[in-house]
Amino acid sequence: MGKIGIAIYRYLPLAVYGVLWIIAKISPLWKDTLRRRLALDLPPPFEGKTIWFHAASVGEVSTIAPLVAEVRRRFPYHRLFVSTMTVNGMKRARNVIGAAKIGLLPLDLLPAMRRMVTALKPQALIIGETELWPNLVIEAHRAGVKIVLVNGRISNKSLKWYRAFRGLIGKVLENFDCFLMRTEADGRRIRALGANRAKVQVTGNTKYDILPEPLSPEQRRRIRRRLGVDQDRPVITLGSIRQGEFSAILDALRPVIKAESPLVIVAPRHMTMLPVIKGLIASAGYSFAEIDSASPFGSGNAQSINFLLVAQMGRLLEMYAIADIAIIGGTFKPYGGHNPLESASQGAVTIVGPHIQNISDDIQYLRSHKCAFVIEASRLGQLVGELLEESSERQQIASRAIEAVKAKKGIASKCVDIMVNRGLLSD
């Protein structure tokens, strides 16, 4: 079944490629995109060795960025090429990955992938997370390319889907030289799909390598001064708050606002939420101010208000850095959760709601170091109040959070060590 499935996948869509090729030649519509997706516009020839990285989109690009940087450091004369599945992924790659060529991955059609592999002639193909495109992998293997999966991730949901095509997936996995998986569970799952046990190694996730170092005490004091917040005033940051969450969080925090007078910073996931948030704050009788690109520190008198609204992208890390407590959005409604590691990296006590499907590994790790809490919105006020009353306990949690993040760093270097030791990367 595996061989038959591979044959069907590889050869049945050839007619589709032919039709798309004709459209790319004669139609002005989508011409540029189609040419790239069919590998008709190829990277220029390169005399030295090439290492090809592939990541699906924005999130995956961010997690392979430390790996690209580490490979660049060790192999400065190699050409590095990064492909993504999406235009947004390309934009992200250009922002966070230096000294590498960036391009779109062709459609996983045999002629397109064969042209791409032949043009690049890579020494190694390093694939992020779960991008198991059969023609990409098979054509690279046929060309003698070493193939590595990094930050390998197989969720329970995707495992069920892959098992339905286990014969095909198993044949694809045979072409890999190494699987560097995020967790033991991911390692077990990919072995269950047919990966060679000897090729599977659990290394952790390079996303910890992209987390910033905690801001220094002086940097934190400077931000507070510019905002006009007393150094001893409690600060609670609501990060990446999603639609429908703010109302419940606001109700839960009312007793805390009355008793402790914290500054509550609200950084919504989407700026379109701000009018609704303003209306809820005003209806509750609280005062607020706003920071944006025109006024990055507001009036400089945040001491006199209850809420500070962040209407500017890219400020969340600062707001976590000056916070005593961070409440992470996307977890109090069924969105699956947003990144809790940024707040932990800055030493904020991290609190999430019960909807943590997308971040369960991260939360489990932080909880194992006793620096994160999972709680229902109805109990949020009580927990926040207790934490604000216990400043020494809060400081201990902050120290544990910073150390927990620091302990996970260095994964990119570890991954490159493994690839070099296995002969998958060389000068």
Secondary structure, DSSP 4 states (H G I P E B T S, - for coil): -HHHHHHHHHHTTHHHHHHHHHHHHH-STTHHHHHHHTT-S-PPP-SS-EEEEEE-SHHHHHHHHHHHHHHHHH-TTSEEEEEESSHHHHHHHHHH--SSEEEEPPPS-HHHHHHHHHHH-EEEEEEETT---HHHHHHHHHTT-EEEEEEE---HHHHHHHHHTHHHHHHHHTT-SEEEESSHHHHHHHHHTT--GGGEEE---GGGGGSPPPPPHHHHHHHHHHHT--TTS-EEEEEEE-TTTHHHHHHHHHHHHHHH--EEEEEESSGGGHHHHHHHHHHTT--EEEE-SSSTTTTS-GGG-SEEEE-STT-HHHHHHT-SEEEESSTTTTT-----HHHHHTTPEEEE-S--GGGHHHHHHHHHTT-EEE--GGGHHHHHHHHHH-HHHHHHHHHHHHHHHHHT--HHHHHHHHHHHTTSS--
